[in-house]
Amino acid sequence: MSQPSRRDTAPPTDSRYLWAAGVFLVIPLIALAAVPTYAKVGPELGGWPFFFWYQTLWVFITAACTTTAFYLVKKARAPRDGGES
């Protein structure tokens, strides 16, 4: 009996959801890599310089993007009824 190939054992995937997950993972990278856009003092928010509150805000945005990407990958790999036996 031969060993099944990796292709036969991999879960079926929907590449549209994987692409969307990739976009959600890249958004924080692009936003935080553009340092000159947020390397400034003003406007302040509650006494915090822009640089600090902008980065703190991205902690929560990044968590939301990562969570969304996780659920998109789960949806992409969910079993689907394809009529196969």
Chimera marker file (.cmm) of the C-alpha trace (Angstrom):
<marker_set name="trace">
<marker id="1" x="0.000" y="0.000" z="0.000" r="1" g="1" b="0" radius="0.5"/>
<marker id="2" x="1.491" y="3.318" z="-1.016" r="1" g="1" b="0" radius="0.5"/>
<marker id="3" x="1.620" y="6.396" z="1.156" r="1" g="1" b="0" radius="0.5"/>
<marker id="4" x="-0.910" y="9.079" z="0.132" r="1" g="1" b="0" radius="0.5"/>
<marker id="5" x="0.699" y="12.181" z="-1.315" r="1" g="1" b="0" radius="0.5"/>
<marker id="6" x="0.614" y="15.453" z="0.606" r="1" g="1" b="0" radius="0.5"/>
<marker id="7" x="-1.732" y="16.864" z="-1.983" r="1" g="1" b="0" radius="0.5"/>
<marker id="8" x="-4.248" y="14.131" z="-1.185" r="1" g="1" b="0" radius="0.5"/>
<marker id="9" x="-4.155" y="14.787" z="2.555" r="1" g="1" b="0" radius="0.5"/>
<marker id="10" x="-4.181" y="18.599" z="2.525" r="1" g="1" b="0" radius="0.5"/>
<marker id="11" x="-7.506" y="20.171" z="3.427" r="1" g="1" b="0" radius="0.5"/>
<marker id="12" x="-9.432" y="21.759" z="0.583" r="1" g="1" b="0" radius="0.5"/>
<marker id="13" x="-8.921" y="25.517" z="0.520" r="1" g="1" b="0" radius="0.5"/>
<marker id="14" x="-10.667" y="28.499" z="-0.988" r="1" g="1" b="0" radius="0.5"/>
<marker id="15" x="-7.909" y="30.781" z="-2.223" r="1" g="1" b="0" radius="0.5"/>
<marker id="16" x="-10.145" y="33.871" z="-2.141" r="1" g="1" b="0" radius="0.5"/>
<marker id="17" x="-10.316" y="33.682" z="1.648" r="1" g="1" b="0" radius="0.5"/>
<marker id="18" x="-6.581" y="33.057" z="1.887" r="1" g="1" b="0" radius="0.5"/>
<marker id="19" x="-5.883" y="36.149" z="-0.217" r="1" g="1" b="0" radius="0.5"/>
<marker id="20" x="-8.180" y="38.224" z="1.992" r="1" g="1" b="0" radius="0.5"/>
<marker id="21" x="-6.407" y="36.872" z="5.102" r="1" g="1" b="0" radius="0.5"/>
<marker id="22" x="-3.073" y="37.873" z="3.582" r="1" g="1" b="0" radius="0.5"/>
<marker id="23" x="-4.339" y="41.396" z="2.974" r="1" g="1" b="0" radius="0.5"/>
<marker id="24" x="-5.453" y="41.679" z="6.604" r="1" g="1" b="0" radius="0.5"/>
<marker id="25" x="-1.988" y="40.565" z="7.732" r="1" g="1" b="0" radius="0.5"/>
<marker id="26" x="-0.179" y="43.031" z="5.458" r="1" g="1" b="0" radius="0.5"/>
<marker id="27" x="-2.246" y="46.103" z="6.435" r="1" g="1" b="0" radius="0.5"/>
<marker id="28" x="-0.487" y="46.642" z="9.814" r="1" g="1" b="0" radius="0.5"/>
<marker id="29" x="2.924" y="46.004" z="8.265" r="1" g="1" b="0" radius="0.5"/>
<marker id="30" x="2.434" y="48.705" z="5.661" r="1" g="1" b="0" radius="0.5"/>
<marker id="31" x="0.886" y="51.174" z="8.088" r="1" g="1" b="0" radius="0.5"/>
<marker id="32" x="3.664" y="50.821" z="10.653" r="1" g="1" b="0" radius="0.5"/>
<marker id="33" x="6.521" y="50.636" z="8.147" r="1" g="1" b="0" radius="0.5"/>
<marker id="34" x="5.700" y="54.138" z="6.905" r="1" g="1" b="0" radius="0.5"/>
<marker id="35" x="7.368" y="55.805" z="9.899" r="1" g="1" b="0" radius="0.5"/>
<marker id="36" x="7.623" y="59.318" z="8.384" r="1" g="1" b="0" radius="0.5"/>
<marker id="37" x="3.818" y="59.506" z="8.273" r="1" g="1" b="0" radius="0.5"/>
<marker id="38" x="3.493" y="59.258" z="12.050" r="1" g="1" b="0" radius="0.5"/>
<marker id="39" x="6.874" y="60.436" z="13.396" r="1" g="1" b="0" radius="0.5"/>
<marker id="40" x="5.519" y="63.717" z="14.735" r="1" g="1" b="0" radius="0.5"/>
<marker id="41" x="4.337" y="65.219" z="17.999" r="1" g="1" b="0" radius="0.5"/>
<marker id="42" x="0.946" y="66.682" z="17.085" r="1" g="1" b="0" radius="0.5"/>
<marker id="43" x="-1.948" y="66.270" z="17.289" r="1" g="1" b="0" radius="0.5"/>
<marker id="44" x="-1.976" y="65.191" z="20.901" r="1" g="1" b="0" radius="0.5"/>
<marker id="45" x="-4.685" y="62.978" z="22.365" r="1" g="1" b="0" radius="0.5"/>
<marker id="46" x="-5.162" y="63.282" z="26.116" r="1" g="1" b="0" radius="0.5"/>
<marker id="47" x="-1.638" y="64.676" z="26.473" r="1" g="1" b="0" radius="0.5"/>
<marker id="48" x="-0.093" y="61.831" z="24.460" r="1" g="1" b="0" radius="0.5"/>
<marker id="49" x="1.964" y="62.832" z="21.414" r="1" g="1" b="0" radius="0.5"/>
<marker id="50" x="0.673" y="61.526" z="18.097" r="1" g="1" b="0" radius="0.5"/>
<marker id="51" x="3.585" y="59.103" z="17.704" r="1" g="1" b="0" radius="0.5"/>
<marker id="52" x="2.637" y="57.195" z="20.876" r="1" g="1" b="0" radius="0.5"/>
<marker id="53" x="-1.144" y="57.101" z="20.565" r="1" g="1" b="0" radius="0.5"/>
<marker id="54" x="-0.930" y="56.156" z="16.895" r="1" g="1" b="0" radius="0.5"/>
<marker id="55" x="1.262" y="53.150" z="17.693" r="1" g="1" b="0" radius="0.5"/>
<marker id="56" x="-0.928" y="52.196" z="20.651" r="1" g="1" b="0" radius="0.5"/>
<marker id="57" x="-4.003" y="52.346" z="18.424" r="1" g="1" b="0" radius="0.5"/>
<marker id="58" x="-2.300" y="49.983" z="15.994" r="1" g="1" b="0" radius="0.5"/>
<marker id="59" x="-1.857" y="47.388" z="18.744" r="1" g="1" b="0" radius="0.5"/>
<marker id="60" x="-5.639" y="46.989" z="18.780" r="1" g="1" b="0" radius="0.5"/>
<marker id="61" x="-6.039" y="47.306" z="15.000" r="1" g="1" b="0" radius="0.5"/>
<marker id="62" x="-3.359" y="44.646" z="14.488" r="1" g="1" b="0" radius="0.5"/>
<marker id="63" x="-5.116" y="42.318" z="16.929" r="1" g="1" b="0" radius="0.5"/>
<marker id="64" x="-8.368" y="42.795" z="15.004" r="1" g="1" b="0" radius="0.5"/>
<marker id="65" x="-6.653" y="42.203" z="11.644" r="1" g="1" b="0" radius="0.5"/>
<marker id="66" x="-4.924" y="39.065" z="12.918" r="1" g="1" b="0" radius="0.5"/>
<marker id="67" x="-8.156" y="37.706" z="14.386" r="1" g="1" b="0" radius="0.5"/>
<marker id="68" x="-9.988" y="38.391" z="11.127" r="1" g="1" b="0" radius="0.5"/>
<marker id="69" x="-7.235" y="36.655" z="9.158" r="1" g="1" b="0" radius="0.5"/>
<marker id="70" x="-7.445" y="33.645" z="11.489" r="1" g="1" b="0" radius="0.5"/>
<marker id="71" x="-11.183" y="33.257" z="10.908" r="1" g="1" b="0" radius="0.5"/>
<marker id="72" x="-10.767" y="33.742" z="7.152" r="1" g="1" b="0" radius="0.5"/>
<marker id="73" x="-8.189" y="30.933" z="7.045" r="1" g="1" b="0" radius="0.5"/>
<marker id="74" x="-10.511" y="28.716" z="9.089" r="1" g="1" b="0" radius="0.5"/>
<marker id="75" x="-13.314" y="29.474" z="6.633" r="1" g="1" b="0" radius="0.5"/>
<marker id="76" x="-11.016" y="28.807" z="3.671" r="1" g="1" b="0" radius="0.5"/>
<marker id="77" x="-10.157" y="25.374" z="5.037" r="1" g="1" b="0" radius="0.5"/>
<marker id="78" x="-13.642" y="24.446" z="6.229" r="1" g="1" b="0" radius="0.5"/>
<marker id="79" x="-15.012" y="21.191" z="4.846" r="1" g="1" b="0" radius="0.5"/>
<marker id="80" x="-17.307" y="21.788" z="1.929" r="1" g="1" b="0" radius="0.5"/>
<marker id="81" x="-19.869" y="19.543" z="0.330" r="1" g="1" b="0" radius="0.5"/>
<marker id="82" x="-18.384" y="18.893" z="-3.052" r="1" g="1" b="0" radius="0.5"/>
<marker id="83" x="-20.483" y="15.876" z="-3.906" r="1" g="1" b="0" radius="0.5"/>
<marker id="84" x="-17.481" y="13.590" z="-3.447" r="1" g="1" b="0" radius="0.5"/>
<marker id="85" x="-17.826" y="10.255" z="-1.708" r="1" g="1" b="0" radius="0.5"/>
<link id1="1" id2="2" r="1" g="1" b="0" radius="0.2"/>
<link id1="2" id2="3" r="1" g="1" b="0" radius="0.2"/>
<link id1="3" id2="4" r="1" g="1" b="0" radius="0.2"/>
<link id1="4" id2="5" r="1" g="1" b="0" radius="0.2"/>
<link id1="5" id2="6" r="1" g="1" b="0" radius="0.2"/>
<link id1="6" id2="7" r="1" g="1" b="0" radius="0.2"/>
<link id1="7" id2="8" r="1" g="1" b="0" radius="0.2"/>
<link id1="8" id2="9" r="1" g="1" b="0" radius="0.2"/>
<link id1="9" id2="10" r="1" g="1" b="0" radius="0.2"/>
<link id1="10" id2="11" r="1" g="1" b="0" radius="0.2"/>
<link id1="11" id2="12" r="1" g="1" b="0" radius="0.2"/>
<link id1="12" id2="13" r="1" g="1" b="0" radius="0.2"/>
<link id1="13" id2="14" r="1" g="1" b="0" radius="0.2"/>
<link id1="14" id2="15" r="1" g="1" b="0" radius="0.2"/>
<link id1="15" id2="16" r="1" g="1" b="0" radius="0.2"/>
<link id1="16" id2="17" r="1" g="1" b="0" radius="0.2"/>
<link id1="17" id2="18" r="1" g="1" b="0" radius="0.2"/>
<link id1="18" id2="19" r="1" g="1" b="0" radius="0.2"/>
<link id1="19" id2="20" r="1" g="1" b="0" radius="0.2"/>
<link id1="20" id2="21" r="1" g="1" b="0" radius="0.2"/>
<link id1="21" id2="22" r="1" g="1" b="0" radius="0.2"/>
<link id1="22" id2="23" r="1" g="1" b="0" radius="0.2"/>
<link id1="23" id2="24" r="1" g="1" b="0" radius="0.2"/>
<link id1="24" id2="25" r="1" g="1" b="0" radius="0.2"/>
<link id1="25" id2="26" r="1" g="1" b="0" radius="0.2"/>
<link id1="26" id2="27" r="1" g="1" b="0" radius="0.2"/>
<link id1="27" id2="28" r="1" g="1" b="0" radius="0.2"/>
<link id1="28" id2="29" r="1" g="1" b="0" radius="0.2"/>
<link id1="29" id2="30" r="1" g="1" b="0" radius="0.2"/>
<link id1="30" id2="31" r="1" g="1" b="0" radius="0.2"/>
<link id1="31" id2="32" r="1" g="1" b="0" radius="0.2"/>
<link id1="32" id2="33" r="1" g="1" b="0" radius="0.2"/>
<link id1="33" id2="34" r="1" g="1" b="0" radius="0.2"/>
<link id1="34" id2="35" r="1" g="1" b="0" radius="0.2"/>
<link id1="35" id2="36" r="1" g="1" b="0" radius="0.2"/>
<link id1="36" id2="37" r="1" g="1" b="0" radius="0.2"/>
<link id1="37" id2="38" r="1" g="1" b="0" radius="0.2"/>
<link id1="38" id2="39" r="1" g="1" b="0" radius="0.2"/>
<link id1="39" id2="40" r="1" g="1" b="0" radius="0.2"/>
<link id1="40" id2="41" r="1" g="1" b="0" radius="0.2"/>
<link id1="41" id2="42" r="1" g="1" b="0" radius="0.2"/>
<link id1="42" id2="43" r="1" g="1" b="0" radius="0.2"/>
<link id1="43" id2="44" r="1" g="1" b="0" radius="0.2"/>
<link id1="44" id2="45" r="1" g="1" b="0" radius="0.2"/>
<link id1="45" id2="46" r="1" g="1" b="0" radius="0.2"/>
<link id1="46" id2="47" r="1" g="1" b="0" radius="0.2"/>
<link id1="47" id2="48" r="1" g="1" b="0" radius="0.2"/>
<link id1="48" id2="49" r="1" g="1" b="0" radius="0.2"/>
<link id1="49" id2="50" r="1" g="1" b="0" radius="0.2"/>
<link id1="50" id2="51" r="1" g="1" b="0" radius="0.2"/>
<link id1="51" id2="52" r="1" g="1" b="0" radius="0.2"/>
<link id1="52" id2="53" r="1" g="1" b="0" radius="0.2"/>
<link id1="53" id2="54" r="1" g="1" b="0" radius="0.2"/>
<link id1="54" id2="55" r="1" g="1" b="0" radius="0.2"/>
<link id1="55" id2="56" r="1" g="1" b="0" radius="0.2"/>
<link id1="56" id2="57" r="1" g="1" b="0" radius="0.2"/>
<link id1="57" id2="58" r="1" g="1" b="0" radius="0.2"/>
<link id1="58" id2="59" r="1" g="1" b="0" radius="0.2"/>
<link id1="59" id2="60" r="1" g="1" b="0" radius="0.2"/>
<link id1="60" id2="61" r="1" g="1" b="0" radius="0.2"/>
<link id1="61" id2="62" r="1" g="1" b="0" radius="0.2"/>
<link id1="62" id2="63" r="1" g="1" b="0" radius="0.2"/>
<link id1="63" id2="64" r="1" g="1" b="0" radius="0.2"/>
<link id1="64" id2="65" r="1" g="1" b="0" radius="0.2"/>
<link id1="65" id2="66" r="1" g="1" b="0" radius="0.2"/>
<link id1="66" id2="67" r="1" g="1" b="0" radius="0.2"/>
<link id1="67" id2="68" r="1" g="1" b="0" radius="0.2"/>
<link id1="68" id2="69" r="1" g="1" b="0" radius="0.2"/>
<link id1="69" id2="70" r="1" g="1" b="0" radius="0.2"/>
<link id1="70" id2="71" r="1" g="1" b="0" radius="0.2"/>
<link id1="71" id2="72" r="1" g="1" b="0" radius="0.2"/>
<link id1="72" id2="73" r="1" g="1" b="0" radius="0.2"/>
<link id1="73" id2="74" r="1" g="1" b="0" radius="0.2"/>
<link id1="74" id2="75" r="1" g="1" b="0" radius="0.2"/>
<link id1="75" id2="76" r="1" g="1" b="0" radius="0.2"/>
<link id1="76" id2="77" r="1" g="1" b="0" radius="0.2"/>
<link id1="77" id2="78" r="1" g="1" b="0" radius="0.2"/>
<link id1="78" id2="79" r="1" g="1" b="0" radius="0.2"/>
<link id1="79" id2="80" r="1" g="1" b="0" radius="0.2"/>
<link id1="80" id2="81" r="1" g="1" b="0" radius="0.2"/>
<link id1="81" id2="82" r="1" g="1" b="0" radius="0.2"/>
<link id1="82" id2="83" r="1" g="1" b="0" radius="0.2"/>
<link id1="83" id2="84" r="1" g="1" b="0" radius="0.2"/>
<link id1="84" id2="85" r="1" g="1" b="0" radius="0.2"/>
</marker_set>
